Structure formats: C-alpha cells, structure tokens
Amino acid sequence: MEVRLKLKMVLFERGITQKEVAVGTGLRENVISEMVNNQRKTFNREQVAKVINFLGITDMNEIFEIKLNG
C-alpha cells in the first residue's frame, strides 16, 4: 500500500503555483516541489498541515490517495 499526496492535481485545479504555496505556508520551494512530485517517503505532519490550511482543505480525501500494490 502506498499513500500519496494529490497536491499536483489540487494546485492545477485551483490555479495555484508551488511558489504561492511556499510563500503562503513559509515552507521552502524545494519542500513543496518534493511534496507535489511525491518524492518523499514520509510526510512531515506540520508541513502537510500548513499546506492543507493554506489551501483550505477540510476533507483528507481531497489531498491524499491510497494505492494498493498488487
């Protein structure tokens, strides 16, 4: 099983850039890029919370997806 962020899709749908998220959350652009491209093996809860709050997400299904392997 793999948990992935759907951040790339959310940003595209809302017309928001990675830079805007970085500025709005105070996180570095490379952190946002890694999150968007699912390059991280683990999620930092504080960083994810900042992004979720910035985007106004209240339903976790909007930002996370679970892929079953096999």
C-alpha positions in Angstrom: 0.0 0.0 0.0 1.2 3.5 -0.8 -0.1 6.8 0.5 0.3 9.6 -2.0 -0.4 13.3 -2.0 -2.6 14.6 -4.8 -1.1 18.1 -4.4 -0.2 18.5 -8.1 -3.8 17.9 -9.1 -5.2 20.2 -6.4 -2.8 23.1 -7.3 -3.6 22.7 -11.0 -7.4 22.7 -10.4 -7.1 25.8 -8.2 -4.6 27.6 -10.5 -2.1 28.0 -7.6 1.6 27.7 -8.2 4.1 25.9 -6.0 5.8 29.3 -5.3 2.5 30.7 -4.0 2.1 27.7 -1.6 5.7 28.2 -0.5 5.2 31.9 0.3 1.8 31.3 1.9 3.0 28.5 4.1 6.5 29.7 4.9 7.9 26.4 3.6 10.9 26.2 1.2 10.0 25.8 -2.5 12.0 22.6 -2.7 9.9 21.1 0.1 6.7 22.0 -1.9 8.2 20.5 -5.1 9.1 17.3 -3.3 5.5 17.1 -2.0 4.0 17.8 -5.3 6.1 15.2 -7.1 5.7 12.6 -4.3 9.4 12.3 -3.8 9.2 12.0 0.0 9.0 8.6 1.6 7.5 10.1 4.8 5.2 13.1 5.5 6.1 15.8 8.0 2.7 16.4 9.7 3.4 20.0 10.4 4.4 20.7 6.8 1.3 18.9 5.4 -0.9 20.7 7.9 0.5 24.1 6.7 -0.3 23.2 3.1 -3.8 21.9 4.0 -4.6 25.0 6.0 -3.3 27.3 3.2 -5.5 25.5 0.7 -8.5 25.4 3.0 -8.8 21.6 2.6 -11.2 20.0 5.1 -11.6 16.6 3.5 -8.4 14.5 3.6 -9.6 12.5 0.6 -9.1 15.7 -1.4 -5.3 15.7 -0.7 -4.4 12.0 0.0 -4.9 8.9 -2.1 -4.1 5.3 -1.2 -2.8 3.0 -3.9 -2.9 -0.7 -3.2 0.0 -2.6 -4.6 -0.6 -5.9 -6.3 
